[in-house]
């Protein structure tokens, strides 16, 4: 399961409610946990894996695997707290973001039962961050214009370096394979960040 990156239009679209918790939805949840764990993340929303459904998963330091299906944030505190955030869809760059310190959220679990949760601190921040994804909002949208541009530029530069290293590695592998009589077809990767440069 691939985590899509900044510049992919799916990250800017609103997600649709989950109408029924089927085996397919449960498989999606399992795949999202696996992708999140592989990327050393703490949260992942369905749009980040190209599925426009209203669900996200979270695992914090307590290792509890939390699933939120059709979540709704019912209350937010007037008190805010500033903390560093990153995003698996804007990998490698981070910035401080101010968010409500306490929230109340309602959602469904994979068993289809509704639950209500009051959260604060890291959990409240993670829920708000992932809920934003369901609305087509990224954490950089909470930054002022200068900070947003700086963060996007850092991401683009990082991705350009990553793709350049990948191209070098593939070229080396192709040379070795050619000597051995094989041919490697390099996968095509879409451009990254172009759609966000002017935001």
C-alpha positions in Angstrom: 0.0 0.0 0.0 1.6 3.3 -1.2 1.3 6.5 0.8 0.7 9.3 -1.8 2.6 12.5 -1.5 2.0 16.3 -1.7 1.0 17.3 -5.2 -1.4 14.4 -5.6 -4.9 15.9 -6.1 -6.5 13.2 -3.9 -5.1 14.9 -0.9 -7.2 17.9 -1.6 -10.5 16.2 -2.0 -13.2 15.6 0.7 -13.8 12.0 1.7 -17.1 10.2 1.6 -18.8 8.4 4.6 -18.3 4.7 5.0 -21.7 3.3 4.4 -21.0 -0.3 5.6 -18.1 -1.8 7.5 -17.3 -4.7 5.2 -14.4 -7.1 5.0 -13.0 -4.8 2.4 -13.0 -1.9 4.9 -11.4 -4.1 7.5 -8.7 -5.1 5.0 -8.2 -1.4 4.2 -7.7 -0.7 7.9 -5.2 -3.5 8.3 -3.3 -2.3 5.3 -3.2 1.3 6.6 -1.8 0.1 9.9 0.9 -1.9 8.0 1.8 1.1 5.8 1.9 3.5 8.8 4.1 1.2 10.8 6.5 0.7 7.8 6.8 4.5 7.5 7.3 4.9 11.3 4.2 7.1 11.5 1.7 7.6 14.3 -1.4 8.3 12.1 -2.7 7.7 8.6 -6.0 8.6 6.9 -7.6 6.7 4.0 -7.1 9.5 1.5 -3.3 9.2 2.0 -3.5 5.8 0.5 -5.7 6.9 -2.3 -9.1 5.9 -0.8 -11.6 8.7 -0.3 -13.3 7.2 2.7 -13.9 8.9 6.1 -11.6 6.8 8.3 -8.2 7.0 9.8 -5.9 5.0 12.1 -3.7 6.1 15.0 -1.0 4.4 17.1 0.9 6.6 19.6 3.6 5.7 22.2 1.1 3.6 24.2 0.9 1.3 21.2 -2.9 1.1 21.3 -4.2 0.7 17.7 -7.1 3.1 17.3 -9.5 3.1 14.4 -11.9 6.0 13.7 -14.6 5.4 11.0 -16.9 8.3 10.0 -15.4 10.5 12.8 -17.0 13.8 13.9 -15.2 16.2 16.2 -18.0 17.4 18.6 -16.2 19.8 20.8 -12.9 21.7 20.8 -11.4 23.7 23.7 -10.7 27.4 23.5 -7.3 26.7 24.9 -4.8 25.9 22.2 -1.4 24.3 22.2 1.5 24.6 19.7 3.4 21.5 18.8 5.5 20.0 16.0 3.8 18.2 13.3 4.9 16.2 10.3 2.9 14.1 7.8 3.6 10.9 5.9 2.3 12.6 2.8 4.8 15.5 3.2 7.6 13.3 4.4 10.7 14.6 6.0 9.6 18.1 6.9 8.1 19.4 10.1 6.6 22.6 11.5 4.9 23.8 14.7 1.1 24.0 14.4 -1.4 25.5 16.9 -4.5 23.4 17.6 -7.1 23.1 20.3 -5.6 21.3 23.4 -8.7 19.3 24.2 -11.4 17.7 21.9 -14.3 15.4 22.0 -14.7 13.0 19.0 -17.4 10.5 18.0 -16.7 7.7 15.6 -17.4 4.0 14.7 -15.0 1.2 15.4 -14.4 -1.8 13.1 -17.1 -3.6 15.0 -19.6 -1.0 13.8 -20.3 0.3 17.3 -20.2 4.1 18.0 -17.9 5.5 20.6 -17.2 8.9 22.1 -13.7 9.9 23.2 -12.4 12.9 25.0 -8.7 13.5 24.1 -6.0 15.9 24.9 -2.3 16.3 24.2 -0.7 14.1 21.5 -3.9 12.1 20.9 -6.0 15.3 20.4 -3.4 16.6 18.0 -3.2 13.4 16.0 -7.0 13.1 15.7 -7.3 16.7 14.5 -4.5 16.2 12.0 -6.0 13.0 10.6 -9.5 14.4 10.6 -8.2 17.3 8.5 -7.2 14.8 5.8 -10.8 13.7 5.4 -11.7 17.3 4.5 -8.8 17.7 2.1 -6.8 19.9 4.5 -3.1 19.4 5.2 -1.2 20.7 8.3 0.6 23.2 6.1 -2.7 25.0 5.6 -2.6 26.0 9.3 0.7 27.9 8.7 1.1 31.5 7.5 2.0 32.0 3.8 5.8 32.3 4.4 6.0 29.2 6.6 3.8 27.2 4.2 6.0 28.1 1.3 9.2 27.3 3.2 7.8 23.9 4.2 6.7 23.0 0.7 10.0 24.1 -0.8 11.9 21.9 1.8 9.7 19.0 0.8 10.2 19.5 -2.9 14.0 19.8 -2.5 14.0 16.6 -0.4 12.0 14.7 -2.9 14.2 15.9 -5.8 17.3 14.6 -4.0 15.5 11.3 -3.2 14.5 10.8 -6.8 18.0 11.7 -8.0 19.5 9.1 -5.7 16.9 6.5 -6.8 17.8 7.3 -10.5 21.5 6.8 -9.8 20.8 3.5 -8.0 18.6 2.3 -10.8 21.2 3.3 -13.4 23.9 1.4 -11.6 21.6 -1.7 -11.3 20.8 -1.4 -15.0 24.5 -1.4 -15.9 25.2 -4.4 -13.8 22.2 -6.2 -15.2 23.2 -5.4 -18.8 26.6 -7.0 -18.2 24.8 -10.1 -17.0 22.3 -10.1 -20.0 19.3 -8.7 -18.1 17.2 -5.6 -18.7 15.6 -3.6 -15.9 12.5 -1.5 -16.6 12.4 1.5 -14.2 9.0 2.3 -12.7 7.6 5.7 -13.6 7.0 8.0 -10.6 4.8 11.0 -10.8 6.2 14.5 -10.2 6.0 15.6 -6.6 5.0 18.9 -5.2 4.4 20.7 -8.5 0.7 21.4 -7.6 1.7 23.0 -4.3 4.5 25.3 -5.4 2.3 28.4 -5.7 0.1 27.8 -2.6 
